[in-house]
Amino acid sequence: MTVDSELLRRLSRIPADRRTSFLTGLRAATAPPAPPPDDIETLMREWAPDEIPRTPRTLTEVFAETAARHPGRVAVVDGAGRRTYAELATEVEQLAAALRARGVDAERPVAVLTGRGDARAVIGILAVLRAGGYWVPIDPGNPAERIAAVLRDADPVLVLTDAGTEPVLPPDGPPVFRLDRPWPAAPPLAASPGHPHRLAYAIYTSGSTGVPKAVQLEHAGAVHFVETVQRMFGLTPEDRIIQYASLGFDVSVFEIFAALLTGAALYLPGDDERLSVTALSAALRRERITVVDLPPAILDLLDPAGFPDLRVAFVGGEAFTGELTTRWARHCRFLNGYGPTECTVTVVAKECTGEWTTSPPIGRAMDNHVAYALDERLRPVPVGEPGELCIGGPGLARGYAGRPGLTADRFVPDPWARHPGDRLYRTGDLCRWTADGDLVFLGRNDRQVQVHGHRVELGDVESALVRTDGVRQAVATTEDGGQLVAYIVPVSAPADLAAIRARAAELVPRHMVPVLLVEVDAIPLTVNGKTDLAALRRIRPAGGDDGAAELTPAQRRLRDTCLLPVLGPVAAGPDDDFFELGGDSIQAIRLLSRVREEFGAEIPLSDFLRAPTLAWLAGTVETAATAGPGSDLDAILAGLADLSDDEVEAMLAE
């Protein structure tokens, strides 16, 4: 469209408050039509990123080179102090020699089960790689039976642990190596870069059969990913990156190695900083953090204007709002990333600029990768139509440990291979192409769901419920905006639902324990013999106000203004446990942040964890709000209810 003087004259006559919407409509009307299906393969090639030649290398090799280039720069900062690259490299070599003496060698797994915020965990990971092995992170917060199941399946040479986490290990488990004790001296290792296609790490994810499965990732993919984000983000040794994610999340691979393969500083926050918005904000400012990859739920609680040194915010793992996108994109580079565990951290990304009213697309494939929307026969779908998101490139996992059938099913030959042997991973996620080549995430095409940023196989949840001995049959689903709900047929009625939930919590991580159990006589089926979820949901009792009669005015206000916006429509009584209602640690942070905003009460998360109920919270808020002897939060609220709006405004003005 040519913009001439006559058009400009006509535009000037449109009122300013209507001009933006007019121009938006005009652009939409004059935009090129979506390409016909016949053009999609041509567009796939046009939308693919350029190939950038890179030599496969190991994490160990690149770290050693980085440490040699920047020996005096700060490498890692934790509560115990700061380590330079020279100091870090020396400790890695010492520990690697000790691990080799204990049997760690090429392609041998080493479990890492440590507390967070301690540089020795990072040293442990680097030393495992230097000794030739690969690390298997295990969350010490998982139930004992889950930890034992992962250790049996992984069969590690050693478990790296410390005083705080060793007690959760099974007594008959693998040998233990304590990182917080003096390491035995051992002959130094010979210099060796290792092989780029050896395993670097394996992460366990939820399995549809009830048994967690290990996804295996190689050195070459990890190095390629770091080189890609170095280019995307312009990383330099002047950067400072916070290591917020649990080692069980592959985001930690980005945080650790984007820093340590660049010569940048890695900051490890303690629990007091990770679990408090106020303390985390202070740490980001004090340490002058420049790059973050934080959960959207945490970003939503932070004010980006308060971090003048922050350059890059990388986010993903779950949906987030256009408002959050707009707010952060005004202050730093804001990128939405996508990547299942079956790839090295992230393979699709989009930098978001300007104003957003909806969650942004996930974008396009990163360097040397591909990302397609395909049908069930791996043919590209037209622009705008839903298809399965299939990804490929050097960051793909090797596969699933000990599961060749599942690996062959999900990792398939790439019909548009640019190189011999190229593969695609069928993610099971649904997406669609936009007319300009971005991919928009739409959801799942199977029974895998996302709960608080964790990918969960519903079959894994159902298997755990049936193993509780009180359940004959179970069907798990998500309802009410992502809450995990299960319908159970008990062995004998009535079922002890509290006991079933408690037993399930011993078998699977907390985020996999259903918020609500609904007892049914039988699982209804459709005419095709499939579970009739619509019929089950009609059986579910209406919730959201159970126990309300027991709540005091203060507790009811806390529930309505703080609890329900965080957890959704749950039935919460005064003594119901926040975590049994489906909450997790990040949601607890959000809850206490809302309490601070609504009531002006700063409550440490550690205190709330000891008594996570509305009754305790209301009492604590009341104590914090007490201005003098005899004042009472309930009385204050009741008194305010008797005042007119003008009287309340006058009081607030004083």
Summary of the structure (lengths in Angstrom):
residues: 654
radius of gyration: 26.8
end to end distance: 58.8
largest distance: 84.0
contacts: 2102
relative contact order: 0.08
helix: 38%
strand: 20%
